[in-house]
Amino acid sequence: MEFQQQNPSIMMLPWLAEGHISPYLQLAKKLSARNFIIYFCLTPINLDSIRKSGNVQVEPSSIQLIYLHLPSPSQLPPQHHTTRSLPPHLFPFLIPAFDAAKPNFSNILSTFKPNLVIYDFLQPWAAAAANEQDVESVMFLTTGADGISSAVHYFKNPTWNTLSKRLNSKNIFSNGLVVLKMVLETKTDFWNAWKDLQTWC
């Protein structure tokens, strides 16, 4: 009797924003081209948008779109289970609703039994759900190297932390915006603007 091995499968769970979904879709296409079966898990509003765009050929292909239903508090109806066109006052309801989808995600994992879960940074509960079912998981960050290295530097460099605290005490909304404003207004380069900002603080 000949044993037929099934292609490995991956469950992908990006954050509910286009800037996260698009890189996940690109990765899904690359993995699919290498014979991985991809389960692309998102809220219905986001998956319907993907279907309408024609960006992904849906079933029967190696990328299957899987609905993840979020609990729907009265403040956050299903058409707002995405960051696209989400009114700012509803954003505080979206993250908790997404977090509350862990049981639904666990059921999806039980049904599809992927070999790996690839999840985004805002849902560590996805890794926990995978771990509970002995499924390996990995976080795929969609931010650029500059954003990640800045965050690492921020947490490791006491000078940077001190500067940030001084800026925050002056009620400045964003260090980056201040530097950008200085660069644009004075036609100076970034590093000189940053040094001026440190002196000012």
N, C-alpha and C positions, 0 to 999 in steps of 0.2 A: 504494500500500500504506500503510495507516494504522499509525503507530507507537504502541504502547500502553506508557505509562510505568508501571513498578511503583512502589508506594508505598515510601518510604525505610524502611530497617529498622535497628533498634537492638538490640544485644546488651547485656543488663544482668547485672552480676555483683556482687551484694551480699556482704558478709561473712556468715558462717554463724550469725548471731544474730537472734532475732525483732525486736529493736529496730532492726536494719538492714534486714531483709527487708521489714517492714511499710511503711516509707517508700518503698522501692524499688517495692513493689507498687502503692502509691498513684500514684507517678510513672508507672509502666507503664500504669495505667488511664487517666491523663490524656493520655499520649502516644498511646495506642491510640485514644482518642476523637477525636484529631486525625489519624487515618488513618496512623499509623506502625505498621509491623509490629514487634512486640516479641518478642525471644527472651530469655526469662527463665531464666538459667542458674544452677543450684544443685545441691547434692548430692541424690541420690535421697531420703534421709530427709527433707530439708526440702521438696522438691517434692511428695512424697507427702502431707505434712502440709497443704500448700496445697491440693492436690486434694481431700482429705477435708474441709477447712474450707468449701469452696464459695466462697471469697473471689474466685476467678478462674474465669471460664468458660474452660475449656481448649479445645483444638482441636475443631472448626475455627473459631477466632476469631483476632483479630489479636494475641493474646498466646499464644505457644507456650512451653511449659515444656520446657527442655532439660536433660537429666541431665549433670552434671559428676562424673565418677568420680574420687575421690581414691585415691592409692596407700594401701593398707591395711596399715600395719605391724601386727605381732601385738598391740601395745599399744592399737591404735585400730581396732577393727572398724567396718564401715560404719554400724552403728546409732549410732555416736558421732561421725559426721561432721556434727555440729551442736553448738551450745553448749547447746541445751535438754537439761536433765537430765544434762549432762556432768559426771562426777565431777571435782572439782578437780585431782586428781593426773594426769588425762589431758589437761588443757588444754595443757601444753607440747608434746604430740604433735600437736595439731590444726593449729596455725599451720604447722609444717614440712610436714605432709601437704597442706595447702591450697596452700602454695608449690610443692610438687612436682607439682601438677596443671597447671602451665603447659603442658607438651606436649599434654595432653588438651584444654586450652582452645584451644591453637593449632589443633588438628585440628577443633574445633568451628567456629572462625572460618573455616577453609578450606572447610568444608562449607556454612555458611550465608551467608558473605560479607556481613556487615552493613555499613551505611554508617558506623556509629558504635558505639563501645563505651563504656558507662557503667559505671564500676567504683568500688569502695569503697576507703577509705584503707589497708586492710591488705594490698592486693594490687597493688603497683606493677608487678608482673610482668605483669598484664593489659594495662597500657598498652604495655609492651615487646612483648608478643605481638601486639597490634594494630598497633604501629608496624612490626614485621617484615613485616606483610602489607599495608602502606599503608592502614590503616584509622585514621581519626581516633578519638581517645579523650578522655574527660573524666571527672574524678573528681567524684562526687556525695557530699558529706558529709552524714550523717544527724544529726550533732550540732547542738545549738542554737547560736545566735549567741553566747550567753554562754560556752559552752565553747571555741569557736574564738577569740573575742576574748581570753579568759583565757590561752589558749596563746600567742597572738601577743604579748600583753603580757608574759608570762613571759619570752619569748626576747628581747624588745626593751628591757626595763626592768631596769637593773642593781640597783636597790634591791630589787625583787621577787626577783631571783636570790639576792641576799645573804641576804634573809630566809629564803628556801627552804633555803639551805645551812645556816643556823643552826638551822632547825627540824629538818632531817634529822640534824644532828649531835647533837640532843637525842633522837634515836630516836623522833620523832613520826611515826606512820603517815601521816597526811593532814592538811594544813593546813586543808582545808575541814571535816573532822570536828571538829577542835579548835575552830574558830570556831563551828560549829553547836552544839557542846556548851556553849560559853560563853554563847551566845545563849539556849539553853534553860534552863540552870541559873541564870543571873542575870537573866533576863527583859530583857536589854538589847538594843539594836538591833545589826544586823550590823556597821555601821561602827565603833561603839564597841568591839565585841568584837575587831575586826581591829586597831584601834589598841592595845588592851590586849595583844594577842598580840605586836605589834611591840615594845612596851615590855618585855614579859617576855623576849623574845629578846635 
